[in-house]
Amino acid sequence: MSATSLNFSDDSDRLDTSFASTLRTGVPTPDGPSVAAAAALVRRVAADPTRWRDLVRYGQGDERWYARLDVDPEHEVWLISWLPGQETGLHDHGEALGAFAVIQGALTETTLAPDVVPGAVRRVRRRFAAGQVRGFGYEHIHDVGNAGGQPAISVHAYAPSLTAMTRYSLVENRLTIVSSDRAGVDW
């Protein structure tokens, strides 16, 4: 299936029209950013190849390629391409919630769940194919990558705009902070 023939339609059109107004406060309130609004935004952008098709490039080795499509204090949207084997590593999005839509190929998201050992966590993996959307709330920790054999393309939205990210590793099944990055300083 080509990227231009993907069907991202659902009832998100209703949500999409209010995205900007739902992002004003920067805090999760009934009138603030919502995962549904972020998901509606990535659906809309993914379904409009004129906004991203001519921009797609691919990184090399472990380096993903990405381009910011839109940014303001209330939200930002990124286009990311993934060669087989490329991944983000475990990270969060600071105080932002978000969503991503897979346009081409497939991505695997690894999240963490409590293990039977107190304080320990286990990995939970979920595959998202072209046409699927994944929304996530505040404090969501995940690793996203291309575990398949073909390149992948995705659109990501964050609300409010990303200002910080924390990177993690698992040491003996316990989450450990590796670094804390700030927008304008570390990226």
C-alpha positions in Angstrom: 0.0 0.0 0.0 1.5 3.4 -0.9 1.6 6.3 1.5 -0.8 8.3 -0.6 -3.5 5.7 -0.4 -3.6 5.3 3.4 -6.9 5.9 5.1 -6.5 7.8 8.3 -10.2 8.7 8.5 -12.2 8.3 11.6 -14.2 10.6 13.8 -11.1 12.8 14.4 -12.3 15.5 12.1 -14.5 16.7 14.9 -11.5 16.8 17.3 -9.1 18.2 14.7 -11.0 21.5 14.3 -10.5 22.3 18.0 -6.8 21.4 18.3 -5.4 24.9 18.5 -8.0 26.0 21.0 -7.5 22.9 23.2 -3.8 23.7 23.6 -4.0 27.1 25.1 -3.2 26.4 28.8 -0.4 23.8 28.4 -1.8 21.7 31.3 -4.1 18.7 31.1 -7.6 20.2 31.7 -10.8 19.8 29.8 -9.9 22.9 27.8 -6.1 22.0 27.5 -4.1 19.7 25.3 -5.5 16.3 24.8 -4.2 13.0 23.4 -7.2 12.9 21.1 -6.4 16.3 19.7 -2.7 15.3 19.1 -3.9 12.0 17.4 -6.3 14.0 15.2 -3.4 16.3 14.2 -1.0 13.5 13.2 -3.9 11.8 11.3 -4.6 15.0 9.3 -0.9 15.7 8.5 -0.2 12.0 7.6 -3.2 12.0 5.3 -1.9 15.0 3.4 1.3 13.9 1.5 1.7 17.4 0.0 2.8 18.5 3.5 5.6 16.0 3.8 6.3 13.8 0.7 9.0 16.0 -0.8 10.8 16.4 2.5 11.5 12.8 3.2 15.2 11.8 3.5 16.9 9.0 5.3 19.7 9.1 7.9 22.6 6.7 8.0 23.7 4.0 10.5 21.9 4.6 13.8 20.9 8.2 13.0 17.2 8.8 12.1 16.4 11.6 9.8 13.8 14.2 11.0 12.3 17.5 10.1 10.1 19.8 12.1 7.0 20.6 10.0 5.3 23.0 12.4 6.1 24.6 15.8 4.6 27.2 18.1 4.4 27.4 21.9 1.3 25.2 22.0 2.4 22.3 19.8 5.0 21.0 17.3 4.9 18.4 14.5 7.8 16.3 13.3 8.3 14.1 10.2 10.7 11.2 11.0 12.1 8.5 8.7 13.4 5.2 10.0 15.7 2.7 8.4 15.6 -0.8 9.6 17.2 -1.1 13.1 17.0 2.7 13.9 15.3 3.5 17.2 15.0 6.3 19.8 16.1 4.6 23.0 13.9 4.9 26.1 12.8 8.5 26.7 10.0 10.7 27.8 8.7 14.0 26.4 9.1 16.2 29.4 5.8 17.9 30.1 4.3 17.2 26.7 1.7 14.6 25.6 1.7 13.4 22.0 0.9 11.1 19.2 2.5 9.5 16.2 1.0 8.2 12.9 2.9 5.6 10.9 2.7 6.6 7.2 4.9 3.9 5.7 6.3 0.6 7.0 5.9 -0.3 10.6 7.2 0.9 14.0 7.6 -1.0 17.2 6.9 0.9 20.5 8.5 -0.5 23.7 6.9 0.7 26.9 7.4 -0.5 30.5 5.1 -2.2 32.9 5.6 -3.2 36.6 7.2 -6.6 37.0 6.5 -9.2 39.7 9.6 -8.0 41.5 8.9 -4.8 43.5 10.5 -1.8 41.8 11.4 -3.8 38.7 9.8 -3.3 35.2 9.4 -5.4 32.1 9.3 -4.4 28.5 6.0 -4.5 26.6 6.2 -4.2 22.8 3.5 -3.2 20.4 3.8 -3.0 16.6 2.1 -0.1 14.6 1.7 -0.6 10.9 1.1 2.1 8.2 -2.2 3.8 8.9 -2.1 3.3 12.6 -1.9 6.1 15.3 -0.5 5.9 18.8 -1.4 8.6 21.3 0.2 9.0 24.7 -0.2 11.1 27.8 2.1 13.0 30.0 4.9 11.0 31.7 4.9 8.4 29.0 8.2 6.6 28.7 8.9 4.6 25.5 11.3 3.5 22.8 10.2 3.7 19.2 12.0 1.9 16.4 11.9 0.2 13.1 12.3 -3.5 13.8 11.2 -4.4 10.3 13.1 -4.9 7.1 11.8 -1.9 5.2 12.1 1.9 5.8 9.4 3.5 7.8 8.0 7.1 7.9 6.0 8.7 10.7 4.5 12.0 11.8 4.7 13.0 15.5 3.0 15.8 17.4 3.6 17.1 20.9 1.6 19.5 23.0 2.8 21.8 24.3 6.1 22.1 22.3 8.9 19.9 23.5 11.1 21.7 26.1 12.8 18.7 27.7 13.4 15.0 27.3 14.8 12.5 29.8 16.6 9.5 28.4 16.6 6.2 30.4 18.1 2.7 30.4 17.2 -0.5 32.1 19.7 -1.8 34.6 18.8 -5.1 36.1 15.1 -4.4 35.1 15.1 -1.1 36.9 14.6 2.3 35.2 17.7 4.5 35.4 18.1 8.1 34.2 20.9 8.4 31.6 20.5 12.1 30.7 18.1 15.1 30.8 18.1 17.2 27.6 16.7 20.7 27.1 15.4 22.3 23.9 17.8 24.9 22.6 20.6 23.4 24.6 20.9 19.7 23.7 18.9 19.7 20.5 
